[in-house]
Amino acid sequence: MNEKRIYDFFAARGMSPCGIYGLMGNLVDESGLNPRNLQNTYERKLGYTDDSYTEAVDSV
């Protein structure tokens, strides 16, 4: 569950709950909390899916 991992990571570093939830709201909006999410405009431009882009980057 990415939500708990994100919350716990920032809480352990002293970030306030309000700050964490603000950050998480942005992350949900930008990526759906999917760490493999490639911005949709770049999927079309580069010809990658989320998974194929991540695999290409990881193979370098």
Sine and cosine of phi, psi and omega as CSV:
sin_phi,cos_phi,sin_psi,cos_psi,sin_omega,cos_omega
0.00,0.00,0.94,-0.34,-0.07,-1.00
-0.91,0.42,-0.56,0.83,-0.04,-1.00
-0.85,0.52,-0.73,0.68,-0.01,-1.00
-0.92,0.39,-0.65,0.76,0.01,-1.00
-0.89,0.45,-0.67,0.74,0.02,-1.00
-0.90,0.43,-0.74,0.67,-0.01,-1.00
-0.86,0.52,-0.77,0.63,-0.04,-1.00
-0.88,0.48,-0.63,0.78,0.00,-1.00
-0.86,0.51,-0.78,0.63,-0.06,-1.00
-0.97,0.25,-0.54,0.84,0.05,-1.00
-0.90,0.43,-0.63,0.78,0.01,-1.00
-0.91,0.41,-0.34,0.94,0.01,-1.00
-0.98,-0.18,0.20,0.98,0.14,-0.99
1.00,0.00,0.13,0.99,0.00,-1.00
-0.96,0.27,0.62,-0.79,-0.02,-1.00
-0.95,0.33,0.44,-0.90,0.05,-1.00
-0.83,0.56,-0.66,0.75,0.02,-1.00
-0.89,0.47,-0.66,0.75,0.04,-1.00
-0.91,0.42,-0.65,0.76,0.01,-1.00
-0.90,0.44,-0.72,0.70,-0.02,-1.00
-0.92,0.40,-0.57,0.82,0.09,-1.00
-0.89,0.45,-0.71,0.70,0.04,-1.00
-0.88,0.47,-0.71,0.70,-0.02,-1.00
-0.91,0.42,-0.58,0.82,0.07,-1.00
-0.87,0.50,-0.66,0.75,0.05,-1.00
-0.92,0.40,-0.68,0.74,0.01,-1.00
-0.89,0.45,-0.63,0.78,0.05,-1.00
-0.89,0.46,-0.71,0.71,-0.02,-1.00
-0.91,0.42,-0.65,0.76,-0.07,-1.00
-0.98,0.20,-0.63,0.77,-0.15,-0.99
-0.72,-0.70,-0.06,1.00,-0.10,-1.00
0.92,0.40,0.36,0.93,-0.07,-1.00
0.87,0.49,0.43,0.90,0.06,-1.00
-0.99,-0.13,0.94,-0.33,-0.06,-1.00
-0.91,0.41,-0.24,0.97,0.01,-1.00
-0.99,-0.13,0.09,1.00,-0.11,-0.99
-0.96,0.29,0.86,-0.52,0.11,-0.99
-1.00,-0.09,0.70,-0.72,-0.01,-1.00
-0.80,0.60,0.74,-0.68,-0.13,-0.99
-0.83,0.56,-0.60,0.80,0.00,-1.00
-0.90,0.43,-0.50,0.86,0.02,-1.00
-0.99,0.16,-0.43,0.90,0.08,-1.00
-0.84,0.54,-0.75,0.66,-0.01,-1.00
-0.93,0.37,-0.69,0.73,-0.07,-1.00
-0.92,0.40,-0.65,0.76,-0.06,-1.00
-1.00,-0.07,-0.25,0.97,0.00,-1.00
0.97,0.25,0.47,0.88,0.00,-1.00
-0.92,-0.40,0.41,-0.91,0.27,-0.96
-0.99,-0.12,0.12,-0.99,0.05,-1.00
-0.82,0.58,-0.75,0.66,-0.07,-1.00
-0.94,0.33,-0.66,0.75,-0.03,-1.00
-0.93,0.36,-0.56,0.83,0.06,-1.00
-0.92,0.39,-0.72,0.70,0.01,-1.00
-0.87,0.49,-0.68,0.73,0.03,-1.00
-0.90,0.44,-0.63,0.77,0.03,-1.00
-0.90,0.43,-0.68,0.73,0.01,-1.00
-0.92,0.40,-0.69,0.72,-0.02,-1.00
-0.91,0.40,-0.40,0.92,-0.05,-1.00
-1.00,0.09,-0.10,1.00,-0.01,-1.00
-0.99,0.15,0.00,0.00,0.00,0.00
